[in-house]
Amino acid sequence: MPMTYASAADLISLDGQSLTMESLSIAKKKGTKVSLTKSAQKRIDDSFKLLIDAAQQGTAVYGLTVGVGKNKDTPVFDKAGTITPEARKGSEEFNRDMLYTHSAASGDPIDPEIVKMAMVIRLNQIANGHVGVQPAVAKVYEEFINHDIIPVVPEDGSVGLSDILLASHIGSAMMGDWDVFYKGQRVSASKAMKAEGIKPLVPFGKDSLSILSNNALATAQIIVGVNKAKQLIDFSPKLIAFGLEAINGNISPILPHTVGARPMPHVQDVASDILTNLEGGYLFERDEDRPLQDSLSYRGSHWPIAHARYQYEQIQTLIDIQVNSSDDNPTVYIDAAPSKYNKYPQVSQYFTSGTVSGAINSSANFDTIQLASQAEGFINAMGQLAKYSSNRQIRLINPYFTGLPRALVDPDDANGQAFYTLQNGFTALYAEIAHAANPISFYGITNQGGIEDNFSNLFQVGKNLNTVVNKLATIYGFELMQDAQALGMRKKIQHRTLSKNNQKMLTSLRNVLPYYGKDRIFTPDIEKTTNFLINYK
């Protein structure tokens, strides 16, 4: 997918504490730049000083004085933590080889916009002071982002508790030893860095562990899906209002006193949005032929939208926490406040005083099960929208439900077929959505010598989310196409007066989608209606 261009004025300030999904939607674009605040730069400096002080005082630090995973008991520095020239060289070689051996993913490259967003997330996490990398690491992240040097990252290989095999390619590129996308081409990182005057990174300490052991790529992918989903959620009340006039639906289920009897989250504001889009239209006129009750996909259409809004709020809360906090192991904590447990030697050993005081602790902060489970709940909510839409469309070509000609064939087209077989298209999409909505966060195989024995598969969850959202958009495109035909027939045959908002949307849609007076190829129209609703305000 090609990157889009942003204004040169797009500059995002990172302080490690206030990055938002809205900012990230801008940050992924080509031309957008970032800068670190002074307070963020100080926290980066201090967290690295704390890490080195701890090592020099003899504190065992995972990924710094000892190895990682199965090699967690293998020393990297000498036991006293003295950073001699030999110790530094050993650490640099250890860091280099860690990035080499962990760069072991497969599959197609991840969308460069997602990788750029992930680098912004990671730089912001580094800025909160709980990571402990050299300031040079933050500098290279910033330079890569600002010069749109985007590492080539294969998409397959993450189990979701850190994108280890994926994110390592970012570190390998920073050393100049891998490929990047630069000025529209895939080139060696060293070539791109030389062109922009960027010095290759020489990782040291726990730099490589911090570069590879995080969930920024998976989080970025989740955010892309959530943002696209939000557009569809916002459009949904308009689509329901469109559909209710298309089928001559009963507005009784969405009246204020009706939904007020069971005030679940967001159901009242969704019902209000639908009614607002219907005001002034013929559904408020009494009609003895109007059904007392519609099928549930219409009668209860407000419920899945309300649920999707609620799920959106929940996942937005977790994303805001994720992008503004550390998921590192070990966790570096500047000025960590002692607790009542510091009286015990096992706890006090984690605290250190020196140039900078604080604590360094082994952790499992990279565990993303909360975010993965919530994202799967959000996927389910979006899948429900697809189910309801598909069921509505099945009803929409049936004269029993509409009172219109079968398959919405124009009455002047005696041999027309119109929407007879269109149902196969959205039914196939719904089957793919149902498959992608199956939870994947339960699966995994214990590895790393038994150390890595839990998984969330967050990256795959993000893939599933984007699959569901993209196919839901197309299913909505199918529905919008048929609703527009039914509304055209309501006006032509029954001389109905549509609501102001529905008439406005129908008029706008007709600029790209003519009325089906005669049969024609549907495929281009499906794409047109899908693009229309994604961008309709």
DADA-V5051 format. One record per helix or strand of 2 or more residues. SS is the DSSP state (@ for helix, = for strand). FROM is the first residue (numbers start at 1). LEN is the number of residues. If there is no record, write none. Layout:
# DADA-V5051
SS/FROM/LEN + SS/FROM/LEN
This chain:
# DADA-V5051
=/11/4 + @/21/7 + =/33/4 + @/38/19 + @/69/3 + @/85/18 + =/106/4 + @/112/16 + @/135/12 + =/150/2 + =/154/3 + @/164/11 + =/179/4 + =/185/4 + @/189/8 + @/207/6 + @/216/32 + @/252/3 + @/256/5 + @/267/12 + @/282/3 + @/296/4 + @/301/23 + =/331/4 + @/340/4 + @/345/4 + =/351/2 + =/358/4 + @/369/28 + @/399/4 + @/406/3 + @/423/14 + @/448/3 + @/458/37 + @/500/10 + @/523/13
